[in-house]
Amino acid sequence: MVDPISTSAARPRIARPGEDVAGPVQGSTANGSATAVGPAAGDSVSLSPAAQSLPAELKGGPPIDLTIVAKIKEAIAEGRYPIDLEKITDSLFENYLELTQ
């Protein structure tokens, strides 16, 4: 039996391509106004020719099949999605060991 997963207001929000979900702007104050903060001296960004010539299908963001995502969300909400807690635990522990070594 799979326990249903409840939705929480504290869960992270997933951004869609082109959507701005950034937190407070650096230099912003409690009342919401922002102070101008320029780039640090010496900072620069340049894209390689390979990065500049992205295929058209990737320019809008990563390819995501929203139909499959919706089906998985529905199955999780209904408690029908198989969750292997042992496999998840093992994977999390392996990642933890990698980070600490």
C-alpha contacts under 8 A as a table, 3 or more apart, distances in Angstrom:
res1	aa1	res2	aa2	distance
2	V	79	G	5.83
2	V	80	R	7.06
2	V	81	Y	7.64
2	V	82	P	6.89
2	V	83	I	7.13
3	D	79	G	6.18
4	P	76	I	6.84
4	P	77	A	6.34
4	P	78	E	6.61
4	P	79	G	4.55
5	I	76	I	6.65
5	I	77	A	6.31
5	I	79	G	7.14
6	S	77	A	7.37
7	T	11	R	7.67
8	S	11	R	5.59
15	A	19	E	6.07
15	A	20	D	7.40
15	A	21	V	6.48
16	R	19	E	5.43
16	R	61	G	7.94
17	P	60	G	6.14
17	P	61	G	5.24
17	P	62	P	7.97
18	G	60	G	7.74
22	A	25	V	7.78
24	P	28	S	6.52
25	V	28	S	5.41
25	V	34	A	6.97
26	Q	34	A	7.76
26	Q	37	V	7.19
27	G	34	A	5.80
27	G	35	T	5.28
27	G	36	A	6.95
27	G	37	V	6.48
28	S	32	G	6.23
28	S	33	S	5.77
28	S	34	A	3.98
28	S	35	T	5.92
29	T	32	G	5.51
29	T	33	S	5.72
29	T	34	A	6.07
29	T	35	T	7.77
30	A	33	S	7.55
39	P	43	D	6.70
40	A	43	D	5.78
47	L	50	A	7.97
47	L	51	A	5.93
47	L	52	Q	6.32
48	S	51	A	5.23
48	S	52	Q	6.31
49	P	52	Q	5.00
49	P	53	S	6.26
50	A	53	S	5.33
50	A	54	L	6.92
51	A	54	L	5.76
54	L	58	L	6.43
54	L	59	K	6.49
55	P	58	L	5.58
55	P	59	K	6.72
56	A	59	K	5.32
56	A	60	G	7.66
57	E	60	G	6.54
57	E	61	G	7.90
57	E	63	P	7.72
58	L	61	G	5.32
58	L	62	P	5.93
58	L	63	P	6.97
65	D	68	I	5.60
65	D	69	V	6.44
66	L	69	V	4.91
66	L	70	A	6.05
67	T	70	A	5.19
67	T	71	K	6.33
68	I	71	K	5.05
68	I	72	I	6.20
69	V	72	I	5.19
69	V	73	K	6.15
70	A	73	K	5.08
70	A	74	E	6.13
71	K	74	E	5.11
71	K	75	A	6.16
72	I	75	A	5.06
72	I	76	I	6.13
72	I	81	Y	7.12
73	K	76	I	5.16
73	K	77	A	6.14
74	E	77	A	5.09
74	E	78	E	6.19
75	A	78	E	5.14
75	A	79	G	6.05
75	A	80	R	4.90
75	A	81	Y	5.05
76	I	79	G	5.03
76	I	80	R	5.95
76	I	81	Y	4.99
77	A	80	R	7.75
78	E	81	Y	7.84
84	D	87	K	5.44
84	D	88	I	6.38
85	L	88	I	5.05
85	L	89	T	6.00
86	E	89	T	5.10
86	E	90	D	6.12
87	K	90	D	5.14
87	K	91	S	6.13
88	I	91	S	5.15
88	I	92	L	6.12
89	T	92	L	5.17
89	T	93	F	6.09
90	D	93	F	5.14
90	D	94	E	6.12
91	S	94	E	5.10
91	S	95	N	6.23
92	L	95	N	5.14
92	L	96	Y	6.13
93	F	96	Y	4.94
93	F	97	L	6.19
94	E	97	L	5.11
94	E	98	E	6.29
95	N	98	E	5.05
95	N	99	L	6.29
96	Y	99	L	5.14
96	Y	100	T	6.27
97	L	100	T	5.19
97	L	101	Q	6.16
98	E	101	Q	5.45
